[in-house]
């Protein structure tokens, strides 16, 4: 009885967190009197603010994430088919709720123009999504719906936030007047892209080739490339590096995935 009561409370927490997350997203696109994220903080996060800013089309990935989180929120109200599946649900609920609250907090912090605070918030979001990823690796999906609405959605969420974190840090540094410390802006951009790629490769190896994570990382990197080829500031080296890193992450992920399937 105590366990059922705890489950009910946690389910309510997830649901409320999702509602807060959606309200935050509405503020972030200019609804409810908010300033669109691209215009907030003096435009520091706009598509032409830094070399690592993705083109605006990249942010359509949030539609996938929010719709997926809505599905997850509904799914977690139903008990898993086995005790092991139910235990997995319990381990995931509060961390996932935390990611949704941090998502909303990031938008509010950006609305206030606190760029460095936004770096801390998105860093915390990335760490918590990393925790969620570990839980997913240590447990098993109970069926196709679980694989899509839990593993798939949360994988896309993690992959996108990996890229968004790099873009956020670049925006904060540029806004603060960082001059590169002797290294050209394109050098820094390429170095950060390589670091994102290293994270993507590490996640692929650790996660036996989770496709959703790799696709989201490649998506973000590809739109950085588009922005640098077609937008301002233009940078062919940055665009080329983004494409190359995206290709490496996808190739390694597919290779690891094939090996894991064969091994199984």
Backbone bond lengths (Angstrom), bond angles and torsions (degrees), N, CA, C in turn:
res aa  C-N    CA-C-N  psi(-1)  N-CA   C-N-CA  omega(-1)  CA-C   N-CA-C  phi
1 X - - - 1.462 - - 1.525 111.15 -
2 X 1.346 114.91 -41.38 1.461 120.10 179.43 1.524 110.40 -64.31
3 X 1.345 116.53 -38.08 1.454 120.83 179.17 1.528 111.25 -65.94
4 X 1.342 117.13 -39.79 1.455 121.02 178.36 1.519 111.00 -65.13
5 X 1.336 116.16 -38.47 1.464 120.38 178.22 1.525 110.62 -65.02
6 X 1.321 116.09 -40.98 1.468 120.69 177.85 1.523 110.61 -63.97
7 X 1.339 116.23 -42.38 1.458 120.19 178.12 1.524 110.78 -59.25
8 X 1.332 116.87 -43.03 1.465 120.73 -178.43 1.530 110.73 -62.97
9 X 1.316 115.56 -44.18 1.472 119.93 -179.84 1.531 110.03 -62.36
10 X 1.329 117.11 -45.55 1.460 120.58 -178.91 1.527 111.55 -65.03
11 X 1.327 116.40 -37.27 1.465 119.82 177.40 1.533 111.26 -63.85
12 X 1.314 115.22 -39.14 1.468 119.49 177.31 1.525 109.91 -65.76
13 X 1.328 116.97 -40.87 1.467 121.15 178.80 1.522 110.30 -60.26
14 X 1.334 117.63 -44.93 1.469 121.48 178.59 1.526 110.04 -61.12
15 X 1.318 116.69 -44.88 1.464 120.74 -177.50 1.520 111.44 -64.17
16 X 1.326 116.88 -45.61 1.464 120.68 178.35 1.528 110.27 -63.30
17 X 1.326 116.22 -39.91 1.470 120.40 178.88 1.516 111.19 -62.55
18 X 1.329 116.39 -39.65 1.467 119.64 177.72 1.526 111.11 -64.40
19 X 1.320 117.23 -41.72 1.478 120.76 178.32 1.528 110.06 -61.73
20 X 1.333 116.50 -43.87 1.468 120.46 177.58 1.525 110.52 -61.69
21 X 1.332 116.33 -41.01 1.458 121.98 179.60 1.529 110.69 -61.66
22 X 1.322 116.96 -43.66 1.467 121.07 179.99 1.524 110.75 -66.45
23 X 1.327 116.63 -42.31 1.467 119.83 177.47 1.526 109.86 -61.03
24 X 1.339 116.14 -42.45 1.463 119.83 177.13 1.510 111.87 -59.92
25 X 1.339 116.41 -41.18 1.466 119.46 -179.81 1.523 111.23 -66.27
26 X 1.323 116.45 -35.67 1.469 120.23 177.60 1.533 110.99 -64.73
27 X 1.315 115.41 -39.51 1.467 119.72 175.76 1.526 109.63 -63.81
28 X 1.345 115.33 -39.20 1.455 120.57 -177.57 1.514 114.67 -68.20
29 X 1.340 117.57 -18.23 1.465 119.37 176.81 1.533 111.43 -105.06
30 X 1.324 115.99 9.26 1.461 119.77 173.69 1.509 115.51 100.59
31 X 1.340 117.42 0.22 1.464 120.44 176.50 1.541 108.69 -81.04
32 X 1.319 116.66 159.71 1.467 122.23 179.92 1.525 111.99 61.93
33 X 1.323 116.78 26.41 1.463 119.86 176.20 1.508 114.75 84.14
34 X 1.324 117.72 3.47 1.460 119.70 -179.49 1.515 112.41 -78.83
35 X 1.325 115.21 163.45 1.459 122.00 175.65 1.521 108.79 -95.28
36 X 1.325 119.03 130.29 1.468 119.55 176.82 1.529 111.11 -51.70
37 X 1.316 116.38 141.89 1.466 120.78 -175.96 1.529 111.53 -54.02
38 X 1.325 117.17 -37.77 1.465 119.76 -178.52 1.522 112.63 -64.35
39 X 1.336 116.60 -22.89 1.476 120.44 -179.30 1.516 112.56 -102.65
40 X 1.337 116.90 -14.39 1.457 120.41 -179.33 1.524 110.81 -71.81
41 X 1.319 115.65 165.18 1.477 121.91 178.02 1.521 111.68 52.86
42 X 1.327 116.20 40.31 1.459 120.11 177.91 1.516 114.19 67.38
43 X 1.313 117.62 21.70 1.463 120.69 -179.88 1.513 113.83 77.46
44 X 1.340 117.29 15.65 1.475 120.98 -176.70 1.526 112.48 -64.10
45 X 1.337 116.91 -22.04 1.463 120.28 -177.96 1.528 112.36 -106.65
46 X 1.325 116.49 13.87 1.452 120.17 179.94 1.532 110.11 -72.22
47 X 1.323 116.05 165.43 1.465 120.41 -175.14 1.523 113.66 -67.61
48 X 1.327 117.82 -16.58 1.465 120.35 179.73 1.525 112.45 -109.91
49 X 1.336 116.53 15.07 1.466 119.96 -174.45 1.530 112.77 -81.07
50 X 1.327 117.58 -35.30 1.463 121.28 -177.91 1.521 109.40 -144.10
51 X 1.316 115.39 169.74 1.466 120.62 177.34 1.532 112.46 -69.62
52 X 1.325 116.94 -19.05 1.462 120.00 -177.18 1.526 112.81 -102.58
53 X 1.326 117.04 10.68 1.460 120.02 178.71 1.526 109.87 -81.03
54 X 1.330 118.18 125.16 1.480 119.80 178.76 1.528 111.23 -73.15
55 X 1.314 117.02 158.15 1.461 121.58 172.73 1.530 108.95 -63.25
56 X 1.319 115.96 154.96 1.466 120.56 -172.88 1.530 113.22 -58.81
57 X 1.333 117.27 -30.64 1.468 120.08 -179.29 1.529 112.13 -62.29
58 X 1.320 116.98 -22.93 1.466 120.51 -178.99 1.520 111.64 -59.56
59 X 1.329 115.75 -31.94 1.460 119.49 -172.58 1.525 113.12 -75.86
60 X 1.329 116.89 -4.24 1.461 119.50 173.47 1.525 111.17 -64.40
61 X 1.331 116.93 -14.60 1.465 120.15 176.73 1.526 110.77 -61.24
62 X 1.339 116.50 -25.51 1.462 119.32 178.82 1.524 111.61 -63.97
63 X 1.333 117.22 -28.84 1.464 119.60 175.98 1.523 109.96 -60.81
64 X 1.331 115.54 -44.92 1.469 120.52 177.78 1.526 110.32 -61.13
65 X 1.343 115.94 -44.64 1.464 119.99 -177.96 1.519 111.24 -64.37
66 X 1.334 117.35 -47.78 1.465 119.85 -176.96 1.526 112.23 -67.52
67 X 1.324 116.72 -41.79 1.469 119.14 177.06 1.532 109.39 -63.63
68 X 1.329 115.88 -41.18 1.458 119.62 178.22 1.518 112.46 -64.28
69 X 1.331 116.80 -40.79 1.465 120.05 178.51 1.526 111.13 -66.51
70 X 1.338 116.22 -32.76 1.470 119.37 174.80 1.526 109.71 -62.60
71 X 1.339 115.96 -44.62 1.459 120.21 177.67 1.517 111.53 -62.78
72 X 1.332 116.37 -42.34 1.467 120.45 177.76 1.528 110.97 -61.25
73 X 1.328 116.40 -42.43 1.463 120.98 -178.52 1.520 111.06 -61.20
74 X 1.335 116.43 -39.86 1.469 119.79 176.50 1.522 110.29 -69.58
75 X 1.331 116.54 -45.30 1.461 121.09 -176.70 1.530 112.26 -59.06
76 X 1.335 116.67 -38.79 1.460 118.79 -174.71 1.532 113.05 -71.48
77 X 1.330 117.48 -7.48 1.465 120.74 174.10 1.522 111.76 -78.96
78 X 1.312 117.18 -11.64 1.468 120.95 -179.51 1.518 109.77 -107.46
79 X 1.329 116.16 136.25 1.457 120.65 179.29 1.521 110.54 -65.57
80 X 1.330 115.90 142.09 1.449 120.64 174.79 1.519 110.46 -65.37
81 X 1.322 116.99 160.55 1.478 120.39 -175.69 1.521 114.48 -71.46
82 X 1.318 117.58 -16.56 1.464 120.83 -178.43 1.531 109.48 -134.86
83 X 1.312 118.18 160.08 1.471 120.21 175.86 1.532 112.45 -56.69
84 X 1.325 116.75 -35.62 1.461 120.07 178.84 1.528 111.03 -66.28
85 X 1.328 116.58 -40.02 1.468 120.75 177.84 1.525 110.72 -66.11
86 X 1.311 116.66 -38.27 1.463 120.85 178.99 1.526 110.83 -67.20
87 X 1.324 116.47 -38.13 1.458 120.24 177.26 1.522 110.41 -64.60
88 X 1.326 116.54 -37.79 1.468 120.87 176.91 1.524 110.77 -61.29
89 X 1.327 115.95 -44.49 1.463 120.38 178.03 1.521 111.25 -57.40
90 X 1.320 115.93 -44.73 1.470 119.64 -178.13 1.528 111.56 -63.88
91 X 1.312 116.51 -39.17 1.473 119.68 -179.05 1.526 111.47 -68.33
92 X 1.329 116.66 -29.48 1.465 120.23 -175.38 1.528 113.83 -86.91
93 X 1.334 118.08 -31.41 1.462 120.34 -167.41 1.530 113.96 -53.38
94 X 1.304 117.79 -58.09 1.459 119.71 -173.96 1.533 112.79 -68.34
95 X 1.340 119.75 -41.16 1.468 117.89 174.65 1.529 113.16 -60.05
96 X 1.333 117.65 -41.40 1.465 119.81 179.06 1.520 109.93 -65.89
97 X 1.330 116.84 -41.47 1.471 120.08 176.12 1.526 110.38 -58.40
98 X 1.318 116.23 -40.52 1.462 120.53 178.57 1.513 112.22 -61.79
99 X 1.336 117.12 -38.57 1.470 119.45 178.89 1.519 110.87 -65.14
100 X 1.325 116.87 -36.77 1.463 119.75 -179.74 1.525 111.25 -68.97
101 X 1.317 116.69 -38.78 1.459 119.72 177.29 1.531 111.66 -67.47
102 X 1.331 116.68 -39.21 1.464 120.18 177.18 1.525 111.04 -66.00
103 X 1.319 116.11 -34.76 1.459 120.71 176.86 1.536 110.08 -59.74
104 X 1.333 115.51 -48.71 1.463 120.13 178.25 1.525 110.91 -63.99
105 X 1.342 116.58 -40.26 1.466 120.51 -179.72 1.523 110.97 -62.19
106 X 1.339 116.08 -38.59 1.473 119.51 179.27 1.525 110.93 -59.74
107 X 1.324 115.78 -44.50 1.461 119.66 -179.11 1.533 110.48 -63.04
108 X 1.322 117.50 -42.95 1.459 120.64 -179.10 1.527 111.18 -66.21
109 X 1.324 116.62 -38.25 1.461 120.74 178.64 1.527 110.66 -65.21
110 X 1.332 116.49 -42.10 1.463 120.57 177.58 1.529 110.17 -64.45
111 X 1.335 116.43 -39.71 1.456 120.15 177.66 1.526 111.20 -57.64
112 X 1.334 115.35 -34.62 1.464 120.26 179.53 1.530 112.30 -79.46
113 X 1.343 117.04 -7.73 1.456 120.51 179.27 1.510 114.15 82.74
114 X 1.327 117.79 15.15 1.476 121.48 -177.09 1.531 109.29 -92.96
115 X 1.315 116.10 81.87 1.463 120.06 -173.37 1.527 113.04 -64.39
116 X 1.314 117.48 -43.78 1.457 118.56 -178.40 1.526 111.61 -68.74
117 X 1.327 115.92 -32.58 1.462 118.06 173.91 1.521 110.20 -66.02
118 X 1.340 116.78 -34.96 1.465 119.58 178.10 1.526 111.12 -64.71
119 X 1.330 116.76 -32.85 1.471 120.36 176.40 1.529 110.15 -63.82
120 X 1.324 116.06 -42.62 1.465 120.16 178.67 1.524 110.82 -64.09
121 X 1.333 115.95 -41.33 1.465 119.68 -178.41 1.521 110.91 -66.88
122 X 1.331 117.21 -45.98 1.466 118.54 -178.96 1.529 110.93 -70.16
123 X 1.331 116.43 -27.91 1.464 119.64 173.87 1.521 110.88 -65.09
124 X 1.347 115.83 -43.18 1.460 120.06 177.01 1.522 110.87 -64.28
125 X 1.336 116.09 -38.58 1.464 120.82 177.12 1.523 111.12 -61.57
126 X 1.321 116.27 -43.03 1.466 120.30 179.76 1.525 111.01 -64.24
127 X 1.331 116.21 -41.92 1.471 120.02 179.18 1.530 110.35 -63.09
128 X 1.327 116.57 -43.42 1.462 119.63 -178.54 1.526 111.20 -67.97
129 X 1.332 116.57 -37.61 1.467 119.06 174.79 1.529 110.92 -65.04
130 X 1.334 116.38 -32.96 1.460 119.75 174.33 1.521 110.94 -63.00
131 X 1.334 115.85 -38.90 1.465 120.23 176.26 1.525 110.89 -63.49
132 X 1.328 115.98 -42.86 1.467 120.63 177.05 1.524 110.05 -60.16
133 X 1.323 116.62 -42.10 1.462 121.83 179.66 1.529 111.20 -59.68
134 X 1.312 116.56 -41.91 1.472 120.65 178.97 1.528 110.23 -63.33
135 X 1.341 116.74 -40.68 1.467 120.15 178.34 1.525 110.23 -62.63
136 X 1.327 116.37 -41.71 1.461 120.24 178.73 1.524 111.39 -61.98
137 X 1.335 115.82 -37.63 1.461 119.62 -179.51 1.525 112.22 -70.24
138 X 1.320 116.54 -32.16 1.463 120.86 -175.39 1.526 112.97 -88.18
139 X 1.315 116.35 -4.87 1.462 120.78 179.35 1.528 108.39 -127.81
140 X 1.314 116.42 172.54 1.458 120.07 -176.23 1.524 110.57 -123.29
141 X 1.326 116.65 136.15 1.459 121.38 176.62 1.526 109.41 -62.39
142 X 1.342 115.66 144.33 1.465 119.71 -175.02 1.518 113.33 -91.19
143 X 1.334 117.52 -2.14 1.457 119.58 -179.55 1.515 110.80 170.92
144 X 1.335 117.59 -179.38 1.472 121.57 -177.49 1.535 113.25 -58.47
145 X 1.345 116.84 -41.77 1.465 119.90 -179.09 1.522 110.66 -63.89
146 X 1.306 116.44 -40.42 1.463 121.96 178.03 1.526 110.56 -64.93
147 X 1.330 116.36 -40.61 1.465 119.84 -179.76 1.525 111.63 -64.80
148 X 1.327 116.57 -36.34 1.465 119.93 -178.45 1.522 111.60 -79.34
149 X 1.349 117.35 -52.99 1.465 121.73 -171.54 1.533 113.44 -82.01
150 X 1.301 116.87 -15.83 1.470 119.32 178.54 1.531 109.43 -110.59
151 X 1.319 117.61 -70.60 1.465 120.50 -177.74 1.533 111.86 -62.09
152 X 1.328 116.49 -45.77 1.463 119.57 -177.33 1.511 113.27 -66.93
153 X 1.325 116.54 -52.19 1.473 120.92 -177.22 1.522 111.15 -63.74
154 X 1.329 116.60 -46.49 1.465 119.27 -178.06 1.528 110.90 -69.54
155 X 1.333 117.11 -27.40 1.461 120.16 174.88 1.520 111.51 -67.81
156 X 1.334 116.76 -44.18 1.466 120.84 176.35 1.529 110.01 -61.32
157 X 1.302 116.43 -43.67 1.467 123.24 178.72 1.528 110.21 -55.55
158 X 1.333 116.76 -49.99 1.464 121.52 -179.67 1.526 111.32 -63.41
159 X 1.330 117.07 -47.43 1.462 120.15 -177.41 1.514 112.18 -60.59
160 X 1.330 116.85 -44.03 1.456 120.01 179.91 1.525 111.44 -65.10
161 X 1.333 117.33 -42.04 1.468 120.36 -178.14 1.531 110.86 -65.72
162 X 1.333 117.85 -29.05 1.474 119.86 174.26 1.530 110.57 -57.90
163 X 1.330 116.05 -46.41 1.469 120.28 179.30 1.520 111.01 -71.38
164 X 1.333 116.77 -42.34 1.468 121.04 -178.17 1.524 111.45 -62.65
165 X 1.324 117.11 -33.70 1.465 120.04 178.90 1.522 110.59 -63.70
166 X 1.333 116.39 -44.28 1.468 120.18 178.35 1.521 110.66 -61.36
167 X 1.331 117.14 -43.55 1.464 121.00 179.31 1.517 111.44 -64.62
168 X 1.335 116.46 -37.75 1.464 121.44 -179.87 1.533 111.34 -66.25
169 X 1.327 116.09 -43.88 1.469 119.99 178.55 1.524 110.44 -63.28
170 X 1.331 116.48 -42.36 1.463 120.52 178.67 1.525 110.89 -60.91
171 X 1.334 116.65 -40.96 1.457 120.79 179.56 1.522 111.42 -64.32
172 X 1.328 116.49 -41.97 1.467 120.33 -179.66 1.526 111.06 -66.23
173 X 1.325 116.94 -42.77 1.465 120.31 179.55 1.528 111.29 -64.92
174 X 1.317 116.59 -44.18 1.465 120.70 -179.87 1.516 110.69 -63.85
175 X 1.330 116.65 -42.61 1.460 121.12 179.54 1.528 111.35 -63.82
176 X 1.344 115.68 -30.87 1.464 120.23 -179.60 1.527 112.53 -82.12
177 X 1.333 116.51 -3.67 1.457 120.38 177.60 1.510 114.65 86.88
178 X 1.331 117.68 19.88 1.465 121.00 179.10 1.528 109.39 -61.49
179 X 1.332 116.84 128.26 1.466 120.82 -174.25 1.529 113.48 -100.81
180 X 1.319 117.25 6.78 1.463 120.24 177.16 1.507 114.40 95.35
181 X 1.325 117.70 -9.39 1.456 120.01 178.27 1.511 113.52 58.07
182 X 1.331 116.94 34.27 1.455 120.57 179.12 1.514 114.13 98.80
183 X 1.330 117.50 -15.01 1.459 121.15 177.84 1.526 109.08 -99.20
184 X 1.308 116.69 135.43 1.467 121.39 -178.17 1.528 110.36 -62.52
185 X 1.341 116.75 149.80 1.473 120.03 179.84 1.526 113.16 -52.46
186 X 1.324 117.14 -39.95 1.462 119.26 179.98 1.526 111.70 -66.54
187 X 1.335 115.90 -32.97 1.460 119.61 176.09 1.522 111.10 -62.66
188 X 1.345 115.78 -44.57 1.465 120.04 177.45 1.524 110.73 -63.52
189 X 1.324 116.07 -42.91 1.465 119.95 -178.66 1.526 111.08 -59.90
190 X 1.313 116.50 -46.57 1.464 120.64 -179.80 1.535 110.18 -64.29
191 X 1.331 116.44 -41.06 1.470 120.11 179.98 1.522 111.29 -62.02
192 X 1.331 116.43 -42.42 1.463 119.88 179.59 1.528 110.50 -67.52
193 X 1.317 117.24 -39.64 1.466 120.27 177.68 1.522 111.35 -61.90
194 X 1.317 116.26 -40.22 1.471 120.09 177.10 1.534 109.94 -63.35
195 X 1.345 116.48 -38.95 1.466 120.42 178.25 1.530 110.88 -63.89
196 X 1.335 116.50 -41.82 1.466 120.02 176.61 1.526 109.54 -61.72
197 X 1.329 116.54 -41.98 1.458 120.44 178.05 1.522 111.99 -61.71
198 X 1.334 116.04 -39.24 1.466 119.73 178.73 1.523 110.87 -63.08
199 X 1.323 115.56 -39.76 1.470 119.95 176.84 1.526 109.51 -63.88
200 X 1.337 116.60 -43.39 1.457 120.42 179.22 1.517 112.31 -61.28
201 X 1.318 116.52 -42.26 1.470 120.82 178.49 1.536 110.21 -65.37
202 X 1.339 116.25 -42.54 1.465 120.08 178.93 1.528 111.11 -61.51
203 X 1.326 116.49 -41.62 1.470 120.16 178.73 1.530 110.35 -65.94
204 X 1.325 116.56 -36.90 1.463 120.28 178.65 1.519 110.98 -63.93
205 X 1.322 116.06 -46.85 1.460 120.73 -178.51 1.533 110.56 -66.74
206 X 1.326 115.25 -45.76 1.474 119.71 -178.76 1.527 111.67 -66.67
207 X 1.330 115.94 -33.19 1.461 119.57 -174.34 1.511 114.83 -100.51
208 X 1.338 117.70 16.15 1.469 121.02 -179.93 1.526 111.80 55.30
209 X 1.334 116.25 37.67 1.458 120.56 173.46 1.512 114.57 77.67
210 X 1.328 117.51 51.78 1.471 120.67 177.08 1.527 109.34 -68.28
211 X 1.328 116.45 110.32 1.457 121.54 -173.07 1.526 112.04 -65.86
212 X 1.334 117.26 -39.34 1.460 120.79 -176.41 1.523 111.51 -59.49
213 X 1.322 116.48 -41.91 1.470 120.36 179.92 1.526 110.15 -63.24
214 X 1.311 116.49 -47.55 1.463 121.16 -177.91 1.522 111.64 -63.95
215 X 1.327 117.18 -41.20 1.460 120.47 -179.94 1.524 111.36 -62.50
216 X 1.324 116.88 -40.27 1.466 120.21 179.98 1.522 111.28 -68.10
217 X 1.333 117.36 -40.47 1.463 120.46 177.06 1.522 109.81 -63.85
218 X 1.329 116.33 -46.83 1.466 120.32 179.73 1.532 111.26 -62.51
219 X 1.317 116.62 -37.55 1.469 121.60 177.12 1.525 110.41 -58.51
220 X 1.327 116.66 -52.50 1.462 120.41 -179.37 1.517 112.66 -61.49
221 X 1.335 116.62 -43.72 1.465 120.62 -179.97 1.524 111.55 -64.96
222 X 1.314 116.22 -38.02 1.469 120.11 -179.99 1.519 111.56 -63.80
223 X 1.324 116.80 -38.43 1.465 119.54 179.71 1.526 112.07 -76.06
224 X 1.327 116.93 -23.38 1.473 118.98 169.64 1.523 108.58 -65.27
225 X 1.340 115.72 -42.98 1.472 120.18 178.54 1.525 110.96 -60.57
226 X 1.326 117.05 -44.95 1.463 120.68 179.50 1.524 110.68 -60.02
227 X 1.325 115.82 -44.69 1.469 119.95 -178.59 1.524 111.68 -62.95
228 X 1.316 117.50 -34.79 1.463 120.11 -177.97 1.525 112.55 -82.84
229 X 1.320 117.44 -21.42 1.456 119.84 175.61 1.529 111.48 -84.34
230 X 1.328 115.30 -43.38 1.464 119.56 -173.44 1.522 114.70 -103.74
231 X 1.311 116.64 -12.47 1.461 119.43 -174.42 1.513 113.26 -113.75
232 X 1.321 113.89 -166.34 1.457 121.67 177.87 1.526 108.27 -122.31
233 X 1.332 118.53 136.85 1.471 127.59 -2.92 1.534 111.14 -74.54
234 X 1.319 115.14 138.32 1.459 120.71 178.16 1.528 109.88 -79.96
235 X 1.320 116.05 142.74 1.466 119.96 178.97 1.520 109.15 -159.98
236 X 1.317 116.31 101.06 1.459 120.63 179.51 1.531 112.31 -62.23
237 X 1.347 119.42 -41.83 1.469 119.01 178.61 1.529 112.71 -61.03
238 X 1.337 116.41 -40.63 1.463 119.44 179.36 1.522 110.55 -66.00
239 X 1.334 116.20 -43.47 1.465 120.65 179.13 1.523 110.83 -61.31
240 X 1.317 116.52 -45.53 1.467 120.71 -179.17 1.526 110.71 -63.91
241 X 1.326 116.19 -41.22 1.466 119.45 179.73 1.520 110.90 -64.92
242 X 1.333 117.07 -39.84 1.462 120.67 179.80 1.526 110.91 -62.46
243 X 1.327 116.52 -43.59 1.466 120.47 178.45 1.527 110.72 -64.36
244 X 1.322 116.14 -44.71 1.462 120.30 -178.58 1.530 111.16 -62.58
245 X 1.322 116.22 -44.45 1.467 119.98 -179.52 1.529 110.56 -65.01
246 X 1.340 117.14 -41.66 1.462 120.55 177.95 1.525 110.29 -59.71
247 X 1.333 116.34 -42.66 1.463 120.85 -179.60 1.526 111.13 -64.06
248 X 1.320 116.70 -41.43 1.466 120.52 179.58 1.529 111.00 -63.62
249 X 1.339 116.41 -45.49 1.468 120.22 -179.87 1.523 110.49 -60.33
250 X 1.330 117.27 -44.68 1.466 120.55 179.41 1.523 111.40 -65.53
251 X 1.330 116.74 -43.10 1.463 120.18 -178.11 1.521 111.36 -64.44
252 X 1.327 116.60 -45.61 1.467 120.01 179.63 1.528 110.23 -63.80
253 X 1.332 116.18 -43.03 1.466 119.88 -179.31 1.526 111.10 -61.32
254 X 1.323 116.50 -45.89 1.460 119.80 179.52 1.526 111.19 -64.15
255 X 1.343 115.81 -40.64 1.456 119.13 178.78 1.514 111.93 -62.75
256 X 1.334 116.75 -44.39 1.456 121.16 179.09 1.523 110.58 -65.38
257 X 1.334 115.39 -39.14 1.468 119.73 -179.50 1.521 111.13 -63.89
258 X 1.325 116.89 -46.11 1.456 121.21 179.00 1.532 110.07 -60.16
259 X 1.317 116.39 -44.18 1.461 120.25 -179.81 1.526 110.91 -62.20
260 X 1.363 115.91 -40.03 1.468 119.99 -179.78 1.521 110.97 -66.14
261 X 1.337 116.96 -39.08 1.465 120.86 179.31 1.526 110.48 -66.38
262 X 1.320 116.09 -44.05 1.467 120.98 179.12 1.528 110.61 -62.64
263 X 1.318 115.44 -42.64 1.462 120.67 -179.53 1.521 111.58 -63.56
264 X 1.354 114.83 -35.70 1.473 119.06 -179.21 1.518 111.24 -71.43
